[in-house]
Amino acid sequence: MRTLLNVIWLVLCGAWMALGYVVAGIICCLLVITIPFGIASFRIAGYALWPFGRTAVVRHDAGAPSAIGNVIWFLVAGLWLAIGHVVTGVALCLTVIGIPLGIGSFKMVPISLLPLGREIVPTR
């Protein structure tokens, strides 16, 4: 079932959401100081392509630099990416078949807002 949901997700919204993360990652990698944001963005792009069967967990060893980085990320890119997930989730929830995909899109809002200090792991 996860594979079916992931394939439908990829076709309907995963490709363009991942493209948004890749664009944000490329922009972040242009400056040396924002390379950690670019790496986080590329990591989330993979999650945006294939989200079902994986989840994001908080890393407890992340410290103050991650918190400061999350504030900067939120102001620069996180808010816009989260809005994209909410709009996509609402559009997907308009159909009965799209409701699980919409829930998957809403699941990605927290990591799009605050990606630093999180890790994407399999649910098993």
N, C-alpha and C positions, 0 to 999 in steps of 0.2 A: 504494500500500500504506500509506503514511503517513497519508493521509486516512482510510482505513478504520480503521486503528488508533486514530486520534484520535477518530473518531466513537464507536467502541466504548468507548474510554477515558472520553469525556465522559459517556456513558450509565451506565457501571458505577461509576466512582469519581471522575472528574474534577470533577463538579459539587460533590460534598460536600467534596472536598479543597480546591477553590478557595473554597468557602464558609468553611472553617476559616481560610484565609489572609485573607479579607476581614474576618472577625470580629476576627482578631488585628490587622489594619491599622486597623480602626475604633477598637479599644481603644487602640492606640498613638497614634493621632491625637488622642485626647482631651486628652493633655498636650502642651504645646508642645515640651518637650525630647525626646519620643520620636517626633516626626513623621518623622525619617529611617527609623525602624523601620517605621512605617506605610507609607511610600512603598515600601520594600523588600518589604513583605508584599503590597502591591497588585501589584507587578511579578511576584512569584512566583505570585500567584493567576492571572495570565494564562498563565504557564508551566504551571501545574497544570491549566488547562482544555485546553490544546493542546500537549502536550509532545513529540510525535514530530516530528522534523525540526528540532528546536532543541536547544541544549545550553547549559550554563552554563560560562563560562570565568572564570578569575581575572583581575582587573584588577591589573596590576603597579604602577599609580600610586596604589593605595589604601595609606594609611599607618597610623600608630598609632591614629588615631581609629576606623578600621574594625575594627581588632583589638579595641579596648576595647568597641566597640559589639557585636561578635560575641559577646563573653563575656556581656554583659548580655542580648542576644537569646537565647542558649543557655539561660540561667537562667530567663528569663521565658516564652518561647513556643517556642523552637526544639526543645527536647526533646520537647514534646507533639506538635508537628507532625511531627517525625521518627518518633515512635512510631506516629502515624496512617499514615504512608507504609509503615512496616514491616508493620504489621497488614494493611493493604490489599494489599501485595505478597504476603504469605504467603497470604492468602485467594484472590488471583487465581492464584497458582501451583498451587493445588489442582486446577485443571482444565488440560487440555492447551492449550485455546484461550486461556486466560488467562495463560499463561507469558510471552509478550511484554509483556503489560500489567503483570505483576508485576515484570518486569525494569525497565520504565519507572518504576514506583513506587519501586523501590530506587535508581534513578538520581537521583531527586529528594531522597533523604535528605541528601546533603552540603549542598545549597543550603538546605534547610530548617533545618539546624543552624547554618550560618554564611553568611548571605545578603549581608552587607555586604562590599563589595570584589569582587563578582562581577557579571558581565553575562551576559544571556541573548542568544545569537546564533543565527542559522540555521546548520545543519550544512553547507550548501552553500558 
